Amino acid sequence: MTQSEELFARAQRVIPGGVNSPVRAFRAVGGTPLFIRKAEGARIWDADGNPYIDYVGSWGPM
C-alpha cells in the first residue's frame, strides 16, 4: 500500500468521502487522491515522492 493510499484510508475515517472538496464521493472519480507533501513554486510532490507541475495554479495554499 502506498503512503497516499494509507492517507486516503485514514481520511475516509474522519472526513466525509475522504476528501475536502466539492467531489465528496471521490470513488466516482476513481483512483486515490493526491496528498501533497511539499511545494516549491509550480512544483508539488505527493506523499509518495512523485513530482508534479501545477499548470492550473489551483492546488490551494501549501
N, C-alpha and C positions, 0 to 999 in steps of 0.2 A: 504494500500500500504506500502510495506517495505521501509526502508531507501535505500536499494540497488535499488529497482525499481524506486524510486524518482530520485536517482542519475543517473540512466541509461536514464530516460526520459529527464533529463536536458542535459546529454552528447549528446544525439541524436540531440539536437537542435544546438549544436556548434561543434561537431566532426563528420566527415563523418562515418556513420554506428554506431555511438555512442561508438566506441572503438578505441583505438590506438594500433592496432596490424595488422598482416597480414590477420586476419579474419575480414575484413571490414564489411561484411554482416553477422553480428552476428546472425540475425534471422535464417540463415541457420543452425546454430549450435543449436539454441533453448535455452530457459531459459533467465535468467538475468545474466550478467557478475558479477563477484565479484568486489566489491570496497573495497580495503584493507585499513583499518583504522590504524593498527599498526602491528609491527613485533617485535619478540624477538627470536633471533637465527633462528631455523627452524619453529617456530610457527608464524602463522599470524592470524589476526582477521579481519573479514569483517565489513562493516559499521553497520550491524545489531547485532554485538557482537558474531557471530558464530566463533568458533576456528577451525583452520585447521593446518595440518602439511605439510610443503613444502618438499616432498620427492625428488623432482627433483632439487631443488635449483635454480629455474629459474623464480621466480616471479618478478625479477628485483629489482633494488635498492629501498629501502624504505626511 
